[in-house]
């Protein structure tokens, strides 16, 4: 094997490992984010509407994640963003991303929801 081929292969492997390491950042709920709940019914009248929030997960650094895993990561970021707004409930959360091309090549994932503070 020539030196150029070995260099090309080692560069490709190094790049793949680097990108996978970048994607290893955990999209985990923060302490506040873990207290935020997703709800399906409209919040009670005593709940304060705080605005809309979103969570986003890019496929560029995601490694080999499925669309479902990307949704889970975006949902964690959505919960964290809702907590930073002072919310504890997310109503009407939905996948606002474009449809994925295939299971092999999903597009970036965006989750949006209405943030409320319910006491």
C-alpha positions as CSV (number, residue, x, y, z in Angstrom):
1,X,0.0,0.0,0.0
2,X,1.4,3.4,-0.8
3,X,2.1,6.1,1.7
4,X,-0.7,8.3,0.2
5,X,-3.3,5.6,0.6
6,X,-2.2,5.0,4.2
7,X,-2.3,8.7,5.0
8,X,-5.7,9.0,3.4
9,X,-7.1,6.0,5.3
10,X,-5.6,7.2,8.6
11,X,-7.0,10.7,8.1
12,X,-10.5,9.3,7.3
13,X,-10.4,7.1,10.4
14,X,-9.1,10.0,12.6
15,X,-11.8,12.3,11.3
16,X,-14.6,9.7,11.9
17,X,-13.3,9.2,15.5
18,X,-13.1,13.0,16.1
19,X,-16.7,13.5,14.8
20,X,-17.9,10.6,16.9
21,X,-16.2,12.1,20.0
22,X,-17.9,15.5,19.3
23,X,-21.2,13.8,19.1
24,X,-20.6,12.1,22.4
25,X,-21.6,15.3,24.2
26,X,-24.6,14.1,26.2
27,X,-27.9,15.8,25.5
28,X,-29.0,15.2,29.1
29,X,-31.5,17.3,31.0
30,X,-30.0,19.7,33.5
31,X,-31.2,19.7,37.1
32,X,-33.9,22.2,36.1
33,X,-34.6,20.5,32.8
34,X,-35.3,17.2,34.5
35,X,-38.1,18.8,36.5
36,X,-39.9,19.9,33.3
37,X,-42.8,17.7,32.2
38,X,-44.4,17.1,28.8
39,X,-48.2,17.3,28.9
40,X,-50.9,16.5,26.4
41,X,-53.8,18.5,27.8
42,X,-54.0,22.2,27.9
43,X,-52.6,23.6,31.1
44,X,-55.0,24.9,33.8
45,X,-56.0,28.6,33.8
46,X,-53.7,29.3,36.8
47,X,-50.7,28.3,34.7
48,X,-48.7,31.2,33.2
49,X,-47.7,31.0,29.5
50,X,-44.1,31.9,29.1
51,X,-43.6,31.5,25.3
52,X,-42.4,28.9,22.9
53,X,-39.1,27.1,23.1
54,X,-37.2,24.7,20.9
55,X,-34.7,22.0,21.1
56,X,-32.4,21.3,18.2
57,X,-30.1,18.4,17.3
58,X,-27.9,18.6,14.3
59,X,-27.1,15.4,12.3
60,X,-23.7,16.8,11.3
61,X,-22.0,15.8,14.6
62,X,-24.5,13.1,15.6
63,X,-22.5,10.1,14.4
64,X,-24.7,7.1,13.7
65,X,-27.8,8.1,15.5
66,X,-31.3,7.2,14.4
67,X,-34.1,9.7,14.0
68,X,-35.6,8.5,17.3
69,X,-32.3,9.1,19.1
70,X,-32.1,12.6,17.6
71,X,-35.6,13.3,18.7
72,X,-34.7,12.3,22.3
73,X,-31.7,14.6,22.3
74,X,-33.7,17.5,20.9
75,X,-36.4,16.8,23.6
76,X,-33.8,17.0,26.3
77,X,-32.6,20.4,25.0
78,X,-36.2,21.6,24.8
79,X,-36.7,20.7,28.5
80,X,-33.5,22.5,29.4
81,X,-34.6,25.6,27.4
82,X,-38.0,25.5,29.0
83,X,-36.4,25.4,32.5
84,X,-34.2,28.3,31.7
85,X,-37.3,30.3,30.8
86,X,-38.8,29.5,34.3
87,X,-41.2,26.8,33.0
88,X,-42.1,23.4,34.4
89,X,-44.5,22.2,31.7
90,X,-44.3,21.9,28.0
91,X,-47.6,21.7,26.1
92,X,-48.1,20.8,22.5
93,X,-44.6,19.5,21.9
94,X,-44.0,18.4,18.4
95,X,-41.3,17.5,15.9
96,X,-40.9,20.6,13.7
97,X,-38.1,19.2,11.7
98,X,-38.3,18.4,8.0
99,X,-39.0,14.8,7.1
100,X,-35.9,12.7,7.0
101,X,-34.5,11.5,3.7
102,X,-34.3,7.9,5.0
103,X,-33.3,6.0,8.1
104,X,-29.7,6.3,7.0
105,X,-29.7,10.0,6.4
106,X,-32.1,11.9,8.8
107,X,-32.2,15.6,8.6
108,X,-31.6,17.9,11.6
109,X,-34.2,17.5,14.3
110,X,-36.2,20.4,15.8
111,X,-38.7,20.0,18.6
112,X,-40.9,22.9,19.7
113,X,-43.4,23.4,22.4
114,X,-45.3,25.9,24.5
115,X,-43.7,26.6,27.9
116,X,-45.9,27.1,31.0
117,X,-45.2,27.7,34.7
118,X,-47.8,25.8,36.7
119,X,-47.7,26.2,40.5
